[in-house]
Amino acid sequence: MKIPSRILTGAALFAAVLSSSFAQTATTKPVGYRTETVKTGVFNLLSSNLDNPVGAAGTIDAIAATVLTDNEANFSAAFVNGEAITLKITDGANAGITQDVTGFTATTLTTAQDISSLIAAGVKYEVRKTPTVASTFGATNSAGLLEGGAATADVVWIPDGAGGYTRVFRSNGGLQGIGWRRVGGGAADAATLPIAITDAIFIQRRGGTDLPVVFTGHVQTTATKTGVITGFNPTSRVIPVGLSLTDSALQTELTQGAAATADLLWNPNGTGGYDRYFWSTGGLQGVGWRSVGGGSTDRGAVALASGFLVQRRGTATNVTLRIPTGLDL
Amino acid sequence: MNKAIIVAVLGLLTTSVSEAGNILATNFDEVSGGQRPISTATGAPILTGGIVQLGSFQSADPSALIAGLTSPAGLAALLADFITFGSSSPIGGDFSGLYAGDKSVAIAADSALVGKSIYTLIGNAATLGGSSQLAIVRDNESFAADNPVFEALADISAGSSVILFGSATGPGFETALGMSTSSLALAPVPEPMSATLLLSGLALLARRRRS
C-alpha cells in the first residue's frame, strides 16, 4: 500500500521538556499527520502510527505483581479514571514493553498483566492516553467513514488481543442511535474503545469510493515491544515512516525457516491483498528475507506498510518494533 | 490491546484461528521433500515454460466439462466456466521443474469463488487456451471470503490433491529439488489448429467423394 506520510517539521515539530509540579519530566514528542487511502470494497489493514502525547513519565520505584509505584508521581493529575491508558517501559532489558493500565492512584499504576518478571525497580517509563475510536476517526466521524447500520456502514476491526476483533461502525440512527457503535452492541457508545499503538486495524470499506483518512498525533521515538500469539497478529509499524524488512530486524525474534514453517509477515499490497515474507534459512530460497513463492530474490529492502500481519507459527513471543537506524526524530 | 508475552501466562492466551486472501500455488514442499513436477503427455519433462493458473469452476461439478475435453469447443467451454484467481505462473520460473506463486486477491463475501473448491490448471503453452495438453487438479481446500483475510495452500504434490485430468504416472526426473519419483503428465486436448486441419481434411475428403 502506498502511504503518503508527512511528519511536520519546523514550527510544528518540537521536543519540549516540561517540568511538572510533581517532579516528573514529560517530553513532548514530534507531532505530525499522515494520510492513508482506504480503498473501496476491500479490507484495509493499516495503522495510524501516531500516538497521544506523554502524560506522565518517571522512574519505577517498586513493583509488586501488577502494581507499579513511582513515589514522585501524581497520575491523578494527569489522567481521569476510566479512560484507556498505556504504560511503556523505556529502558532496561525489556525496554519497549507496553501495558494497558487498568487503574491508578496518585503514585501507583495497575497493569493488565503481571510484568514484574520482566522489569526491575529503577526502570524508566512513559504513560499516555491510549488512542481511541473517537480520537482516531473523530468524535463525530470527521474521517468520513461511511455511516449507516452494521450491515451497510464501513466497519473498523480492532484486535482484541486474543486473536479476535471488536467491530465498530458509525451508526446514523435507528435502534443503535447515532454515534460509534459495536456491531451487535446495541446503543452503547463505543467512542472510547482503545486502539493500541502496537496494533493494526482493518477498515472494511463499504463506501463506493476510495477514502483518504488523515491521522494526527505524536510520534513514538523509541522502540516498542508487542506480544504476538500463535496465529495472525495485526501489528503496527509504530513509526510513521518507511521501515525495511532489514531495518526491522524482525527475523531475530520470529521463527526462521521455509515458507511452510517460518513466521510470515503479510504486507498489504494496496489492493486488499498481501505480499508475504519470511526469513529463509537456506535450501532453494537461500538465506535472508524472501517472499513466499518468490524464489531466492532478496527482499530485505521491502518497506513494511503502516500495519501488517505477523503470522506466528510458533508459540507466543514478544517482538520489537524498532526505530530505523540513523533516523533522527 | 497492549500486551506482553510472559512465559508464566502463555497458557492463558488463546490461539487465533483467523481465516486468512492468499493462496500459494506450488508443486513442491521443500520441508518434506515432496514434489510433483510436470511432464508432457509423451513423458518429456517440462523444466521451464507452460502455465499454472488457480481458480474454480462456476459449475458445481466440472466433470461434464472435463469429459468434454475432446474438441476445441470443449476446451473453450471449460475455460469459459473457469474463474481465475490471481495471475498465472510459469513452471521453472525460479527453480527448474518447479513452480511457486503466492497469489493474493481480495475475495468479497459475494464473490463467485466463495465456497468453491480450489483448482489448479496446468497447460503446456503460455496460455491455457493455447495449450495442447492440460492437467486439472482439485486441491483439498476451498475459497472463502476475506474475514478479514483468507489463506490456503494449493500444493499439487500433497496427497490430498485429486488429479481430474492428466496422470500421476509420468516419469521421474531431475528438478531443482532433486530426482522426483514421478511426475504429473499432462493429457492432450485438441488444438484449434489441429482441429482446423482435421476439418479441412474431412472437407477435402468429402469433395473428392462428390467428384
HADDOCK unambig.tbl for C-alpha pairs under 7 A between the chains (distance, minus, plus):
assign (segid A and resid 42 and name CA) (segid B and resid 106 and name CA) 6.45 0.50 0.50
assign (segid A and resid 43 and name CA) (segid B and resid 148 and name CA) 6.28 0.50 0.50
assign (segid A and resid 97 and name CA) (segid B and resid 4 and name CA) 6.50 0.50 0.50
assign (segid A and resid 98 and name CA) (segid B and resid 2 and name CA) 5.69 0.50 0.50
assign (segid A and resid 98 and name CA) (segid B and resid 3 and name CA) 6.37 0.50 0.50
assign (segid A and resid 98 and name CA) (segid B and resid 4 and name CA) 6.87 0.50 0.50
assign (segid A and resid 99 and name CA) (segid B and resid 2 and name CA) 5.00 0.50 0.50
assign (segid A and resid 99 and name CA) (segid B and resid 3 and name CA) 5.65 0.50 0.50
assign (segid A and resid 100 and name CA) (segid B and resid 2 and name CA) 5.51 0.50 0.50
assign (segid A and resid 159 and name CA) (segid B and resid 1 and name CA) 6.80 0.50 0.50
assign (segid A and resid 160 and name CA) (segid B and resid 1 and name CA) 6.00 0.50 0.50
assign (segid A and resid 161 and name CA) (segid B and resid 1 and name CA) 5.31 0.50 0.50
assign (segid A and resid 162 and name CA) (segid B and resid 13 and name CA) 6.54 0.50 0.50
assign (segid A and resid 162 and name CA) (segid B and resid 14 and name CA) 5.56 0.50 0.50
assign (segid A and resid 162 and name CA) (segid B and resid 15 and name CA) 6.90 0.50 0.50
assign (segid A and resid 162 and name CA) (segid B and resid 16 and name CA) 6.59 0.50 0.50
assign (segid A and resid 163 and name CA) (segid B and resid 15 and name CA) 6.44 0.50 0.50
assign (segid A and resid 163 and name CA) (segid B and resid 16 and name CA) 4.09 0.50 0.50
assign (segid A and resid 163 and name CA) (segid B and resid 18 and name CA) 6.98 0.50 0.50
assign (segid A and resid 164 and name CA) (segid B and resid 16 and name CA) 6.92 0.50 0.50
assign (segid A and resid 195 and name CA) (segid B and resid 1 and name CA) 6.72 0.50 0.50
assign (segid A and resid 196 and name CA) (segid B and resid 1 and name CA) 5.19 0.50 0.50
assign (segid A and resid 196 and name CA) (segid B and resid 2 and name CA) 5.82 0.50 0.50
assign (segid A and resid 198 and name CA) (segid B and resid 2 and name CA) 6.80 0.50 0.50
assign (segid A and resid 199 and name CA) (segid B and resid 1 and name CA) 6.87 0.50 0.50
assign (segid A and resid 226 and name CA) (segid B and resid 2 and name CA) 6.93 0.50 0.50
assign (segid A and resid 226 and name CA) (segid B and resid 3 and name CA) 5.97 0.50 0.50
assign (segid A and resid 226 and name CA) (segid B and resid 4 and name CA) 5.72 0.50 0.50
assign (segid A and resid 227 and name CA) (segid B and resid 3 and name CA) 5.45 0.50 0.50
assign (segid A and resid 227 and name CA) (segid B and resid 4 and name CA) 4.59 0.50 0.50
assign (segid A and resid 227 and name CA) (segid B and resid 5 and name CA) 5.04 0.50 0.50
assign (segid A and resid 229 and name CA) (segid B and resid 15 and name CA) 6.65 0.50 0.50
assign (segid A and resid 230 and name CA) (segid B and resid 15 and name CA) 5.51 0.50 0.50
assign (segid A and resid 230 and name CA) (segid B and resid 16 and name CA) 6.26 0.50 0.50
assign (segid A and resid 231 and name CA) (segid B and resid 15 and name CA) 6.35 0.50 0.50
assign (segid A and resid 231 and name CA) (segid B and resid 16 and name CA) 4.74 0.50 0.50
assign (segid A and resid 231 and name CA) (segid B and resid 17 and name CA) 5.98 0.50 0.50
assign (segid A and resid 232 and name CA) (segid B and resid 16 and name CA) 6.29 0.50 0.50
assign (segid A and resid 232 and name CA) (segid B and resid 18 and name CA) 6.48 0.50 0.50
assign (segid A and resid 272 and name CA) (segid B and resid 105 and name CA) 6.74 0.50 0.50
assign (segid A and resid 272 and name CA) (segid B and resid 106 and name CA) 5.04 0.50 0.50
assign (segid A and resid 273 and name CA) (segid B and resid 21 and name CA) 5.96 0.50 0.50
assign (segid A and resid 273 and name CA) (segid B and resid 104 and name CA) 4.93 0.50 0.50
assign (segid A and resid 273 and name CA) (segid B and resid 105 and name CA) 5.07 0.50 0.50
assign (segid A and resid 273 and name CA) (segid B and resid 106 and name CA) 5.41 0.50 0.50
assign (segid A and resid 274 and name CA) (segid B and resid 22 and name CA) 6.92 0.50 0.50
assign (segid A and resid 274 and name CA) (segid B and resid 104 and name CA) 5.88 0.50 0.50
assign (segid A and resid 292 and name CA) (segid B and resid 102 and name CA) 5.91 0.50 0.50
assign (segid A and resid 293 and name CA) (segid B and resid 24 and name CA) 6.94 0.50 0.50
assign (segid A and resid 293 and name CA) (segid B and resid 100 and name CA) 4.42 0.50 0.50
assign (segid A and resid 293 and name CA) (segid B and resid 101 and name CA) 4.53 0.50 0.50
assign (segid A and resid 293 and name CA) (segid B and resid 102 and name CA) 5.23 0.50 0.50
assign (segid A and resid 294 and name CA) (segid B and resid 101 and name CA) 6.87 0.50 0.50
assign (segid A and resid 295 and name CA) (segid B and resid 94 and name CA) 5.24 0.50 0.50
assign (segid A and resid 316 and name CA) (segid B and resid 5 and name CA) 6.45 0.50 0.50
assign (segid A and resid 316 and name CA) (segid B and resid 10 and name CA) 6.91 0.50 0.50
assign (segid A and resid 317 and name CA) (segid B and resid 5 and name CA) 5.45 0.50 0.50
assign (segid A and resid 318 and name CA) (segid B and resid 4 and name CA) 6.27 0.50 0.50
assign (segid A and resid 318 and name CA) (segid B and resid 5 and name CA) 5.59 0.50 0.50
